[in-house]
């Protein structure tokens, strides 16, 4: 059952972005809310923010060993994983997501706020929770140059493997296929997020680093009201 709420998050407050799968929390990260219109939510993350992620994913980040990635996918498929602490580093990350969209548009900035790249993350449309939003990464990504002159698809092999393993459903696959065409058209036409002034966005240096609740590790399951 899906819960709908009209409550919006105020700019500057903390929202917890979680990935959930099989009724369990897969990742949990605190973000600062840039804006929330109900039709679009923009969240920011920067170096030093601590999150919870699967330990297999941490192994993959630290080693880039394909075997670690495969182990992470097997853990997802079996609905068995353990969470560990991960500290975001190196880049300032701004994520803009539309309501009911199968993707979020992400901008990655260097510490001096120069734009490194655009990064489109294909994901399950988010559900609102009292603390933030829940979604699930659907593996496929698109990476574009700062000026949007060139782009390329990323992790198509992981996407196909996730399909074979049943991690990505047929309905989600259909949503991603439609979203792929939509994203390319948006880039080519420089419309929507890609035509807005987001590359000139700057984080407010007075904002404190957002943090997860102290009992976050104890809340590993998703409330029945928010399960899909």
C-alpha positions in Angstrom: 0.0 0.0 0.0 1.3 3.5 -0.9 1.0 6.4 1.5 0.4 9.8 0.0 1.0 12.9 2.1 0.8 16.6 1.3 3.3 17.5 4.0 6.3 19.3 2.4 9.8 19.7 3.8 11.0 23.2 4.5 14.1 24.5 2.9 17.2 24.0 5.0 15.7 21.1 7.0 17.0 17.5 7.1 15.3 14.8 5.0 16.4 11.2 5.1 16.8 9.6 1.7 16.5 5.8 1.9 16.7 3.0 -0.5 14.4 0.1 0.4 14.0 -3.3 -1.1 12.0 -6.3 0.0 10.7 -4.5 3.1 14.1 -3.6 4.4 16.3 -0.5 4.4 19.1 -0.8 1.9 20.6 2.7 2.4 19.9 5.7 4.6 21.5 9.1 4.2 20.6 12.5 5.6 20.3 15.3 3.1 19.6 19.0 3.4 16.4 20.1 1.6 17.0 22.8 -1.0 13.3 23.0 -2.0 10.2 20.9 -2.0 7.3 21.9 -4.2 5.4 18.7 -4.0 6.1 18.2 -7.7 9.9 18.3 -7.3 12.2 17.8 -4.4 15.9 18.9 -4.4 18.3 17.5 -1.8 21.9 18.2 -1.1 24.7 16.1 0.4 28.4 17.0 0.9 31.6 15.6 2.3 31.5 14.5 5.9 27.9 13.4 5.9 27.6 9.9 7.4 25.2 7.3 6.0 24.3 3.6 6.2 25.0 1.4 3.2 25.4 -2.4 2.6 28.8 -3.7 3.6 29.1 -5.4 0.2 28.7 -2.0 -1.4 31.5 -0.6 0.8 33.7 -3.4 -0.4 32.9 -2.5 -4.0 33.7 1.2 -3.5 37.0 0.4 -1.8 38.2 -2.3 -4.2 36.3 -1.9 -7.5 36.5 -5.7 -7.6 33.7 -7.0 -9.9 33.3 -9.9 -7.6 32.3 -7.5 -4.8 29.6 -6.0 -7.1 28.3 -9.4 -8.0 28.1 -10.3 -4.3 26.2 -7.2 -3.6 23.6 -8.1 -6.3 23.3 -11.6 -4.9 22.7 -10.2 -1.4 19.9 -7.9 -2.8 18.3 -10.8 -4.7 18.4 -13.0 -1.5 17.2 -10.1 0.6 20.1 -10.5 3.0 22.6 -7.8 3.7 24.3 -6.0 6.6 24.6 -2.3 6.9 27.8 -0.4 7.7 28.7 3.3 8.1 29.9 5.2 5.1 31.1 8.9 5.0 30.4 10.8 1.9 33.6 12.4 0.4 35.1 14.3 -2.4 32.1 15.9 -4.0 29.0 18.1 -3.3 26.0 16.2 -4.5 22.7 17.9 -5.5 19.8 15.6 -6.5 16.6 16.9 -8.1 13.7 14.4 -8.4 10.2 14.9 -9.9 7.1 13.3 -8.5 6.4 9.9 -10.1 9.6 10.0 -12.1 11.7 6.9 -12.7 14.9 9.0 -12.4 16.6 11.8 -10.5 18.9 14.4 -12.0 22.1 14.8 -10.0 24.8 17.4 -10.2 28.2 16.7 -8.7 30.4 19.6 -7.8 34.0 19.8 -6.7 34.6 21.5 -3.2 35.1 24.8 -5.0 31.6 24.4 -6.5 32.7 23.9 -10.1 30.4 21.4 -11.8 32.1 18.1 -12.5 29.2 16.2 -14.2 25.6 15.6 -14.6 24.5 12.2 -13.5 21.0 10.8 -14.1 20.1 8.0 -11.7 17.3 5.7 -12.8 15.3 4.7 -9.7 11.9 3.7 -8.4 9.6 6.7 -8.1 10.0 8.0 -4.5 7.5 7.5 -1.7 7.2 10.2 1.0 7.8 9.2 4.6 7.6 11.4 7.7 11.4 11.6 7.7 12.1 12.0 4.0 11.7 9.9 0.9 12.1 6.2 0.0 13.3 4.9 -3.4 15.4 2.1 -4.9 18.3 2.4 -7.4 17.5 0.6 -10.6 21.2 0.3 -11.6 21.2 2.2 -14.9 22.8 5.6 -15.1 23.5 8.3 -17.7 26.6 10.6 -17.2 26.9 13.9 -19.1 29.5 16.6 -19.4 29.0 19.8 -17.5 27.9 21.6 -20.7 25.7 18.6 -21.7 27.5 18.4 -25.1 28.2 14.7 -24.6 26.7 11.9 -22.5 27.0 8.1 -22.2 25.1 5.3 -20.6 26.6 3.6 -17.5 26.1 0.2 -15.8 24.0 -1.3 -18.5 25.5 -4.7 -17.7 24.6 -4.3 -14.1 21.1 -3.4 -15.1 20.7 -6.5 -17.3 22.1 -8.7 -14.6 19.6 -7.2 -12.1 16.9 -7.9 -14.6 17.9 -11.6 -14.9 18.1 -12.0 -11.1 14.6 -10.6 -10.6 15.8 -7.6 -8.7 14.2 -5.2 -11.3 10.6 -6.1 -12.1 9.0 -6.0 -15.6 7.0 -3.0 -14.5 10.1 -1.1 -13.4 11.9 -2.1 -16.6 9.0 -0.6 -18.6 9.2 2.6 -16.5 13.0 2.8 -17.1 12.6 2.4 -20.8 10.2 5.3 -21.0 12.4 7.4 -18.8 15.4 6.8 -20.9 13.7 8.4 -23.9 12.4 11.3 -21.7 15.8 12.1 -20.3 17.6 12.1 -23.7 14.9 14.4 -25.1 15.2 16.7 -22.0 19.0 16.9 -22.5 18.7 17.6 -26.2 16.1 20.3 -25.7 17.8 21.7 -22.6 14.5 21.7 -20.8 13.3 20.9 -17.3 16.1 20.5 -14.8 18.7 20.7 -17.7 17.5 24.1 -18.7 17.3 25.6 -15.2 20.0 27.4 -13.3 21.1 24.5 -11.1 24.8 24.6 -12.2 25.0 28.0 -10.4 23.6 26.6 -7.1 25.8 27.1 -4.1 25.5 25.3 -0.7 24.8 27.7 2.2 28.1 27.5 4.3 26.1 28.2 7.5 24.1 25.0 7.3 25.2 22.3 9.8 26.0 18.9 8.5 22.7 16.8 8.5 22.8 13.6 10.5 20.9 10.4 10.8 18.8 9.8 13.9 20.7 8.2 16.8 18.7 5.1 16.5 18.9 4.7 12.8 20.8 1.4 13.0 17.8 -0.1 14.9 15.3 0.8 12.2 16.2 -1.7 9.6 12.7 -2.6 8.4 10.3 -0.5 6.4 7.0 0.4 8.0 4.2 -1.7 6.4 2.5 1.4 5.3 5.5 2.3 3.1 6.2 -1.2 1.6 5.8 -1.9 -2.1 
